[in-house]
Amino acid sequence: MNQAEMGRTIQALRRERGMTQEALAGMLGVSAAAVSKWETGVSQS
């Protein structure tokens, strides 16, 4: 799975569960900006 596919998967699963980026970030202990970067493929980590 490449980075773009991973981002789309994260976003789809988050939305299926009715979660905001902020809520997911809180669960994972990261910033909402990090989640956004994952979903858009900006972040390499």
Secondary structure, DSSP 8 states (H G I E B T S, - for coil): --HHHHHHHHHHHHHHTT--HHHHHHHHTS-HHHHHHHHHT----
